[in-house]
C-alpha cells in the first residue's frame, strides 16, 4: 500500500475517532478539515507558557479553526501575527497591532484588518501548523492539500525561515499517534502541544539539542 493510501486511512481513523469520542467541535463535518477540537484554548495557553514562545516576535500561523485561540494569544501578547489566507487565495496577511484580538484572530478579521505581506519581508520565529494527525517522532498529516508544506516552503525559500525557527502544531491528544508516514516534501514539527501535554518531538529534540 502506498504512503498516500496509508495517510488517507490514518486521516479517516482520526476524524472518526474524534467524532465518536466527542472530541471534535464545529465546524462540522470534521472530515476533510483540520479538525477543531475540545481544549484548543488550553493548548494555546500551554504554548503561551513556553520560553521559546515568550522570546518570539513574529509568528506565522495557519488559518484553521483549531488554531484561532493560538492566533488570539499571539495578538494579545503584542506579537506580530502572519496568517496564510484560506487556500492562499490572497497570499499572506499580517497584523502588527490589534485592539480586538478575538475578532482579529478570526478569518474575517484577518481578511478585513490584515495587510498583505510577502515571504522574505521578515524573519519567522514560530511556524504554527494545523494537523489531522502527528507522530511523536515529529511527522504530521494535514487534510491532504499540502497548504502548510507550501506555506513553509515559500517562507523558507525566501530566507524567512531558518534553523532557529520552531515548527509547532496544536492538536487533541487523540491526534497524537505512534506512527505517521512521511513523503520527502512533508514538513516535520519540533513541538506538539495538546490540552494536556507539551511534547518536543524526537526530530525537534535532536535538531535543537533539547
PyMOL commands that set and color helices and strands:
alter all, ss='L'
color gray80, all
select helices_A, chain A and resi 3-20+40-48+51-54+65-76+86-88+101-104+107-113+147-157+173-175+202-208
alter helices_A, ss='H'
color red, helices_A
select strands_A, chain A and resi 58-61+80-84+92-95+115-117+126-129+133-135+140-141+166-170+176-177+191-193+198-200
alter strands_A, ss='S'
color yellow, strands_A
deselect
rebuild
show_as cartoon
